Amino acid sequence: MTMTLFRYLTREFIPPFFFSLSLIVFLFALNLVFTMLGRIVGKGLPVWTVVEFFGLNLAWMLALAVPMAVLVAVLSAYGRLSSDNEVTALRSSWVGPWQMITPAVLFGLLSAAGLAHFNNNILPDLNYRSRQLQSDIKRLKPAMVLEPGVFLSDIPGHVLYARDVDNETSVIHDVMVYQDDDPRFGGTVIADSGKLKYEEWFEGFEFTLQNGEILRSDRSRPGEHHRIEFQSAVFRIHAADMSLRRTTSEWRGDREMDVAQLRERIANYRANDVEKNAKNILRLQSRNPQEILDPGRMPDLRGARRPVRPTGAPAAASASRRAIVWPSS
């Protein structure tokens, strides 16, 4: 009878627990999507990177959602038992309160133990990786969109122009590339047609141009110009900010460390405070050790008279002052 009741009550927790867990995580994820959508869309991130970002943020959602899901499951299970008068039937069958709450207590203890292990061993690393990925995404510039008939200056030191752009094949016509990143030489590349693509290994754009010319001028010699014609040429423009660069950092926040790391940091803070205080004491002692260490230098307040107000003509000019008369030796 006891095991049957235990299994029956346990089955009452499982469906509302997973339903509420899914609903709470969905609400957290929906809020994250609306918060981060503007920072992710338009930067040309791979699908796997977007999935990784939301997967890493799923960790803190679970850490917050599991306790709330346990609460909802317990309230839902015992609320249904009470509304269907099953609690009254169990009490009439000599089932005590402890027997009825044992499944809920065990379920809560197991959830707490699993969540404690997750929060200490898994969540800090996932929070650290999520912060690193979010910082890398923030540094990433928006994806370059070359529109027909529009001058584009997203790449530092370069201005791009194309009269016609085929977004499906990346073929461009009547191309002009103006280069201004060299303080001495300025150059312009003009071509009838070409193809534009982004190379991950180079972290930049590659132009394959046909039937064009290169015009170069020396700013130190205004009257000197160079003109080079070509039938086919390949130009590469380095644009590292257009690609996602994964970086690492040794610093971790308080949400990115486990218990051992937190204790180590607290010990370091305490040691630094002791060392800092010791340095301040030594600095003060070296400045005037007699005034700090010699108690005889301090005034003796024993036997001091009461404060008196000055009288006479000077009192009108300094009515707000007070004087302390020390006993004569």
N, C-alpha and C positions, 0 to 999 in steps of 0.2 A: 504493500500500500504506500509505503514511504517513497520508494523509488518511482512508482507510477506517478505519485503526486509531484515528485521532483522533476521528472521528465515533462510532465504536463505544464508546470509553471515555467520551466526553462523554454519550452516551445513558445510560450506567450511573449517572451522577451525578444526572440530572434527577429521576427518580421518587423516590428516597429523600430528596432534598433537599426537595422540596415536601411529601412525606408527613411528614417530621420537623418541618418548619417549621409545618405546620398543627397537628400534635399539640402542639408546645411552646406555640404561641400559644393553643391551646384550653386548656391547663393554666393558663397565666397568666390568661386571661380567666375561667376558672372560679374561680380564687382571688380575682380582683377582684370577681366577682359575690357570692361569699359574704362578702367583707369589706365591701362597700359596700351590700349589699342592705338591711340594716337602716336605713341612712341615707337611702335613696332612697324605699323603699316607705312609703306613708302620707303623703307630702307633696304628692300630687296633681300631680306633674310631667307635662308633656306627653310623648307618646311620642317626639317628635323631640328633646326635650332629653335624654332617657335615651339615645337612639341617639347623639347628639352626645357625651355624656360617655364612653361606651364607645369610640366612634370615636377620640376624642382620646387615650385611654389605650392605644389599639392601637399608637401610635407607639413608646413605650418597650418594648412587648412585641416589636415587630419588631427594634428595636435589640439586644435581648438574644437573640432567637431565631435570627437569621440566622447568627451565628458558630457556634452550637451545631448548627444544621441543616447547615452546611458540613462540620463535623467528622463528623456522623453519615453524611452522604452519601459522604464519602471512605472512611470505615471500611467502610461497607456495600458500596461498589463494589469496592474492592480485596479485601475479605474474600470476596466471592462469586467474584471471579476466581481467588483463591488456592485456595478450596475446590473449584472445578471444574477445577483444574490448568491453567487458561488462562495463568497467569503462566509456568509451566514451558514450555508450548507456544510462548509468545511469545519466551522466552529461547532456545529451540532454533531459532527462526526468525531469529536474529540481531537481535532487537529489544532495544535497550539499556534500562537503567533510566530514563535521561532521557526517552526516547521514551514510556515508559509513564506517567511522572509529569507530563509536560508538560500534558495536559488538566487534571489536578488543580491544578497551579500556576496556570495561566491562569484556571481557574474561581475559585480562591481570590483571585487578584489583582483580577478583575472584581468579585467580591463585596465585597472590602475597599474598592475605590474607590467603588463605589456606596454602601456603608454609611458611608464617611467623608463623602461629600457629604450624605447624609441626616442624619447626626448633627450636622453643622455648620450646615446651612442650613434644615432642615425640623423636626428634633426639638426644638430650643430653643423655637420659637414654639408648637408643639403642647403642650409641657410647660407653657409659660406660660398658655396658654388653658385647659388642663386644671386647673391650680391655681386660676385665677380662677373657673371654673365650680364646682369643688368647694367653694370658700369661699362662693360665693353659695348653694349648696344647703345648706350647714351653717347659714347664717343664716336660711334659710326655715323657718318654723314648720310643724308637721304640719297636714295638711288637716283642716278642721273637719268633724266628723261629728255632725249633730244627730239624736239618738235620741229616740223618743217617751217622754214622761214623765220625762226626765232634764234637770236644769239644766246648761246649758253655759256655761262662763266662759272659753273660749279667747280671745275677743276682749277686750283690755284695756278696762276701764271699762264692760263690758256683760255682762249675764246673759240668756241666751235659754232659753225653755221652750216646748214644744209638746206637746200631748196626743197628737196623731196626726201622723205624718210619712209621706208617700208619696215614697220615694226615686227612683222612676222619673219622676214629674212635678214633684217638688220642691214639692208642695202641702202646706201645714201647716194644722192646725186647733187652735183654742183656744190662741192664741199669746199669749205675754207676753214683752216686752222691757224689762228694767230697765236704766236708764242711770245710771251713777255716775261718769262722767268729768268732770263739772262740779263744782268745789269748792263752788259756791253753790247751784245748782239740782239737784234730783234728779227724775227722771222715770220713769214707767212707761207703756208702751203695751200695751194689751190689745185683742185682736181675735178675731173668730169664726173667720176663715180668712185665708189669704194664700198668697203664693208667694215662695220664697227663691231667689236666684241670685247668682252672683259675677260682677262686672263687671271685666274686665281694664283697661279704660281708666280706671276710677275707682279701681282697686286696693282694692276693698271690696265689701261685701254690699249688695244692694238688696232691700228688703222691700216687696212690694205687698200691703197689708192691706185687708180689707173688714170693715165693720160693727164698729167698735171705738171706743175712747176713749183720750185722753191725759191722764194725771194728773201734774201738776207741783206741786212744793212748793219754797218758798224757805227754805233753812236759816237764814237770818238772821231770818226771821219765822216761827216755828214754827206759828202759828195760821193762816197764809195758804196756801190751796191753790187750784189751778186745774184745771178739768175741761173737756176739749174732746172733743166727739163728732164722728165722721166716718163716712161711708159707704165711701169709698175714699181711701187715702192711700199715698204712696210714701216710704219712709224709707231712707236710705243710711248705712251705718256704715263708716267708713274703717278698713281693716285691711291696711296695706302689707306687713306681715310674712307675710301669707298668700300673696303672689305672689312669683315669682322675679324679683329685680331684678339685672340684669347690671351689674356694676361693673368698673372698670379700675384698674390700679395701675401706677405707673412702676417700682417696684422689681422686680428680677428676681434669682432665685437663680442659683447656679453652673450648674445643669442647664438653665437657661432663657436662656443666652447663648451666642453663637457665639464663635469664636476671637478675632475682632477686639474684641468687647465684653469678653471676659475680659482681653485685654491692656490695654485702656483702664482697666478697673477696677484691675488690678494697678499700673499707672502712677499712678493716683490714690492708691492706698494708700501707695505709696512716697513720693509727694510729700507726703502728709499726715503720714507718719512723720518725714520730714526737717523739715517745718515744726514739728511737735510737739516734736522734739528741740531744735530751735533755740530755741523758746520756753522750754523747761526750762532750757537753758544761760543764756539771758538772765535768767531769773528767779533762778537761783542767783547769778549775777554781781552782780545788783542787790542781793541780800540782804547779802553780805559779800565783796566782790571781792578783798580783800587775802588772806583765808584760802584762797581758791580759786586765785588766780593767782600769789601770791608763794611761790616754793619755799623762801625763807628762813624762812618761818613753820613749816615742817615740822621735827620734831625730828631731830637728827643721830644716827643709830644707830651710827656708826663709833666704835670704841673703847669701846663699852659693856661694862661688866663682866658677869659671869655673874649670874644671879638668885641671891640669898641668902635663906636662911630666917631670920626673926627669932628671936632667942634671949632667954632670960629669962622673966620672968613674963608679959609680953604675948603671948609665943608660944603659951602654952597657950590663950589666948582666941581667937587667930586662927591656928590651926595650918594652915588651908587657904589662907591668903593667900600671895602672893609679892610680893617687892619688887625693883625694878630700880634699881640705884645708878648714876646718871649721873656721868661724870667732871667734876670741878670745873674751871672755867675759870681 
